[in-house]
Amino acid sequence: MGKEAPLTTDSQVTIAVDVMGADHGPAEIVKGIRAALDHDPALLCIAVGTSAVVRQHILSIASPRLTYVIADEVITMDDNPISAVREKRQSSLLATLRLLKVGTADAAVTAANTGGTLVAAAAILRRIPNVKHPALATMISLPMSKPTVLVDCGGSVERIPEWLVQFASLGIVVARSLLRVQDPCVGLLANGTEVAKGDEVMAKAHRLLEGTLSQYRGFVEPDALFAPEPHVVVSDGLVGNIVVKTVEATFATLSPLIDRSRLSEPAEAVGASDAFDSSPKRIGWGGLILGIRGTVVKAHGTGTAENTFGALLLAASAHRARVTDELSNEFHVD
């Protein structure tokens, strides 16, 4: 069984935050930024948005740890990802990622168009060599459960066995560096635990994982996301995204019925990693883009204050845990 080790969370980190493009608008994102700054005294943020948004929401905030950059184009949820990245060169999304590229920021957070974010991140930051395709990893953690890494949860809708194998390797690095699990194990999400489950894509991925990863434990069902093991659950992006949305919707529907005293218990009291805040719920905090040369969190598209707060904590934790460096080392990059 994997064991967890403590992670230092007091080192200074600067995060560039795209305040445009989310469903709830810039005001909610700014609320999340303020909450994160209040929570983490070693956090600095650079808000990136249009001149109108900066005047309305940023200039009135008297904090030396919050600065801004003006970018007067916005990539919307309806934009074609490739066309938008090519045509909107002065967009807030691209400006946010450029701050990370040049080293002004240590990490980036955006709630913008997922496809646009992935295209822009690959174009500006570049992929880690030997990574076949970037993936989105999210940490699933509900009251009284430990965090589990789910990868992929929306980085691609293509189902390629070799990609699923590499997603497992990416997820292991996240579990080891971010969640501090010393010996993480992996399961492949399926419609049952029997070897005969799934289609030929799943069968081939299963065979490849058995032959390449000693940490692989076979097919798992969705309840494995809330079990002590495996620490990493691998899925294709479409199924993973549906799983995340289902968990979010179920929790939102049932949370008013859950004993509030259990919801208020600190996560570490039930064995969760010190890498994150003691919030009892970490779904909806967004996905960490794995396989690119930089720490980027794709925040939830709704862009609520809570989602933004969580995405900022995830980004800060990933930077402090040197997740990108560990991934680069894993894939033999100097």
C-alpha positions in Angstrom: 0.0 0.0 0.0 1.3 3.5 -0.9 2.2 5.8 2.0 2.0 9.6 2.0 4.7 12.0 3.0 4.3 15.7 4.0 4.7 18.5 1.4 5.9 22.0 2.1 3.2 24.6 1.2 4.8 27.9 2.3 7.1 28.7 -0.7 6.1 31.7 -2.7 4.4 31.1 -6.0 3.1 33.5 -8.7 0.0 32.4 -10.7 -1.2 34.1 -13.9 -5.0 34.0 -13.9 -7.2 34.4 -17.0 -10.3 36.2 -15.6 -12.2 36.1 -18.9 -14.2 33.4 -20.7 -16.0 31.6 -17.8 -19.7 31.2 -17.5 -20.2 33.3 -14.3 -18.0 36.2 -15.6 -14.9 37.9 -14.2 -16.5 39.0 -10.9 -16.7 35.5 -9.6 -13.2 34.7 -10.6 -11.9 37.8 -8.9 -13.7 36.7 -5.7 -11.9 33.3 -5.9 -8.6 35.1 -6.4 -9.2 37.2 -3.3 -10.1 34.1 -1.3 -7.0 32.3 -2.4 -4.8 35.3 -1.5 -6.4 35.5 1.9 -5.9 31.8 2.4 -2.2 31.5 1.2 0.1 34.4 2.3 2.8 33.1 0.0 0.6 33.3 -3.1 0.8 36.1 -5.7 -1.6 36.5 -8.6 -1.5 38.3 -11.9 -5.0 38.9 -13.2 -5.2 38.9 -17.0 -8.3 40.6 -18.6 -9.7 43.3 -20.7 -9.1 47.0 -19.8 -12.8 47.3 -18.8 -12.7 44.3 -16.5 -9.4 45.5 -14.9 -11.0 48.9 -14.2 -14.2 47.4 -12.8 -12.9 44.5 -10.7 -9.1 44.8 -10.2 -8.0 48.4 -9.6 -10.1 48.7 -6.5 -8.3 45.8 -4.7 -5.5 47.2 -2.5 -3.2 44.2 -2.4 0.5 44.2 -3.3 0.1 40.5 -4.1 -2.4 41.2 -6.9 -1.2 42.8 -10.2 -2.7 42.8 -13.6 -2.0 42.5 -17.3 -4.5 43.9 -19.9 -5.5 41.7 -22.9 -8.5 43.0 -24.9 -9.4 39.8 -26.8 -11.4 36.9 -25.4 -11.6 33.3 -26.5 -15.2 32.3 -25.8 -16.7 28.8 -25.1 -18.3 28.8 -28.6 -15.0 29.6 -30.5 -13.3 27.0 -32.6 -10.2 26.2 -30.6 -7.7 26.1 -33.4 -9.1 29.2 -35.2 -9.4 31.2 -32.0 -5.8 30.5 -31.0 -4.6 31.5 -34.5 -6.7 34.6 -34.9 -7.0 36.0 -31.3 -3.3 36.6 -30.7 -4.0 39.2 -28.0 -6.5 37.1 -26.1 -6.4 36.8 -22.3 -5.8 33.1 -22.6 -2.7 33.4 -24.7 -1.4 36.4 -22.6 -1.8 34.2 -19.4 0.2 31.4 -20.9 2.9 33.7 -22.2 3.4 35.0 -18.7 4.2 31.4 -17.7 6.4 30.9 -20.8 8.7 33.8 -20.1 8.9 33.0 -16.4 6.9 36.0 -15.0 4.5 33.5 -13.5 5.2 30.0 -12.0 1.8 28.6 -13.1 -1.3 29.5 -15.0 -5.0 29.1 -14.4 -7.8 29.6 -16.9 -11.5 28.7 -17.1 -11.6 29.3 -20.8 -12.6 26.9 -23.6 -11.0 23.5 -22.9 -10.0 22.8 -26.5 -8.6 26.3 -26.9 -6.6 26.0 -23.7 -5.1 22.7 -24.8 -4.2 24.0 -28.2 -2.7 27.2 -26.8 -0.8 25.4 -24.1 0.8 23.0 -26.6 1.6 25.9 -29.0 3.1 28.3 -26.5 4.6 26.0 -23.9 5.3 23.0 -26.0 4.8 19.4 -25.2 7.3 17.4 -23.1 9.2 15.2 -25.6 8.1 11.6 -25.7 4.6 12.5 -24.4 2.2 11.3 -27.1 -0.7 13.5 -26.1 -1.4 15.9 -23.2 -4.0 14.8 -20.7 -6.2 16.4 -18.0 -5.8 15.0 -14.5 -8.2 15.9 -11.7 -8.2 15.0 -8.0 -11.4 13.3 -6.9 -11.9 13.7 -3.2 -15.2 13.8 -1.3 -15.9 13.9 2.5 -14.2 11.0 4.2 -12.3 9.9 1.1 -8.6 10.2 0.1 -7.8 12.0 -3.2 -7.6 9.8 -6.3 -6.0 11.0 -9.6 -8.3 10.6 -12.5 -6.6 10.9 -15.9 -7.8 11.7 -18.6 -10.9 13.8 -17.8 -11.3 15.8 -21.0 -8.0 16.3 -22.8 -9.0 14.2 -25.8 -12.0 12.2 -27.0 -9.8 9.8 -29.0 -9.5 6.3 -27.6 -6.0 5.0 -28.3 -4.6 2.1 -26.2 -1.0 3.5 -26.2 -2.3 6.8 -24.9 -4.1 5.2 -22.0 -0.9 3.4 -21.1 1.0 6.7 -21.1 -1.8 8.4 -19.1 -1.2 5.8 -16.4 2.5 6.8 -16.3 1.5 10.5 -16.1 -0.9 9.8 -13.3 1.7 7.9 -11.3 4.0 10.9 -11.3 1.1 13.1 -10.1 0.2 10.7 -7.3 3.9 10.4 -6.3 4.8 14.1 -6.4 1.6 16.0 -5.7 -0.3 13.6 -3.4 3.0 12.2 -1.9 2.0 8.6 -2.4 5.3 6.7 -2.3 4.2 3.6 -4.3 1.0 4.5 -6.2 -1.0 1.8 -8.0 -3.2 2.1 -11.1 -6.6 0.9 -12.3 -8.2 1.1 -15.7 -11.8 2.4 -15.6 -14.2 -0.1 -17.1 -17.7 -1.5 -16.9 -16.6 -4.3 -14.6 -13.5 -5.9 -13.1 -13.5 -9.1 -15.2 -10.9 -9.4 -17.9 -13.5 -9.9 -20.6 -15.1 -6.5 -19.9 -14.8 -3.6 -22.4 -14.1 -3.5 -26.1 -11.0 -4.2 -28.1 -9.5 -0.8 -27.2 -9.9 -1.6 -23.5 -8.6 -5.1 -24.0 -5.4 -3.9 -25.8 -4.8 -1.2 -23.2 -5.2 -3.8 -20.4 -2.7 -6.1 -22.1 -0.2 -3.3 -22.6 -0.6 -2.1 -19.0 -0.1 -5.6 -17.7 3.1 -5.9 -19.7 4.6 -2.5 -18.9 3.5 -1.3 -15.4 4.1 -3.3 -12.3 1.8 -0.9 -10.5 -1.2 -1.9 -12.6 -4.0 -3.7 -10.8 -6.4 -4.3 -13.6 -9.9 -3.1 -14.5 -11.8 -1.1 -11.9 -15.3 0.3 -11.6 -16.2 3.9 -10.8 -16.4 3.1 -7.0 -12.6 2.8 -7.1 -12.4 6.6 -7.2 -13.5 6.6 -3.6 -11.5 3.6 -2.3 -8.1 3.7 -0.6 -6.7 2.1 -3.8 -5.9 2.5 -6.6 -4.3 5.9 -6.3 -4.6 6.5 -10.1 -7.6 5.7 -12.3 -7.1 5.8 -16.0 -9.8 6.6 -18.5 -10.3 8.0 -22.0 -11.1 11.7 -22.0 -14.8 11.4 -22.9 -15.7 8.8 -20.2 -13.5 10.6 -17.7 -15.2 13.9 -18.3 -18.6 12.3 -17.9 -17.5 10.7 -14.7 -16.3 14.0 -13.3 -19.5 15.8 -14.2 -21.6 13.0 -12.7 -19.7 13.1 -9.4 -20.1 16.9 -9.3 -23.8 16.8 -10.0 -24.4 14.0 -7.5 -22.5 15.8 -4.8 -24.3 19.1 -5.5 -27.7 17.3 -5.3 -27.0 15.3 -2.2 -24.8 17.6 -0.2 -27.8 19.4 1.5 -28.8 16.0 2.9 -25.3 15.1 4.2 -24.5 15.6 7.9 -22.8 19.0 7.9 -20.6 18.1 10.7 -18.9 15.5 8.5 -18.5 18.1 5.7 -16.7 20.4 8.1 -14.1 17.8 9.1 -10.6 18.7 7.8 -9.5 16.5 5.0 -6.3 15.6 6.7 -8.3 14.2 9.6 -9.4 11.4 7.3 -6.0 10.8 5.8 -6.0 13.2 2.8 -2.7 14.6 1.6 -1.2 17.7 3.0 -0.6 18.9 -0.5 -4.0 20.5 -0.5 -6.1 22.8 1.6 -8.2 21.1 4.3 -11.4 21.7 2.3 -13.7 18.7 2.6 -14.5 18.7 -1.1 -12.1 18.9 -4.0 -14.2 18.1 -7.0 -14.8 20.9 -9.4 -11.3 22.3 -8.8 -10.3 21.8 -12.4 -7.8 19.7 -14.2 -4.0 19.8 -14.3 -2.8 19.6 -17.9 -0.1 16.9 -18.0 2.5 16.6 -20.7 3.3 20.2 -21.4 6.3 22.3 -20.2 4.6 24.3 -17.5 2.0 24.1 -14.7 -1.4 24.9 -16.2 -4.7 24.3 -14.5 -7.9 24.3 -16.6 -10.4 25.6 -14.1 -14.0 24.6 -14.2 -15.8 26.4 -17.0 -18.5 27.7 -14.7 -15.9 29.9 -13.1 -17.5 30.3 -9.7 -15.5 31.7 -6.8 -15.2 28.3 -5.2 -14.0 26.7 -8.4 -11.4 29.5 -8.9 -10.2 29.2 -5.4 -9.7 25.5 -5.8 -8.0 25.8 -9.1 -5.5 28.3 -7.6 -4.7 26.0 -4.7 -4.2 23.1 -7.2 -1.9 25.2 -9.4 0.1 26.4 -6.4 0.4 22.9 -5.0 1.5 21.4 -8.3 4.2 24.1 -8.7 5.5 23.5 -5.2 5.5 19.8 -5.8 7.5 20.3 -9.0 5.1 18.1 -10.9 6.3 19.4 -14.4 9.9 18.8 -13.4 9.1 15.3 -12.2 7.2 14.5 -15.5 10.1 15.8 -17.5 12.5 13.5 -15.5 10.1 10.6 -15.9 10.2 11.0 -19.7 14.0 11.4 -19.7 14.2 15.1 -20.6 17.1 17.2 -19.3 
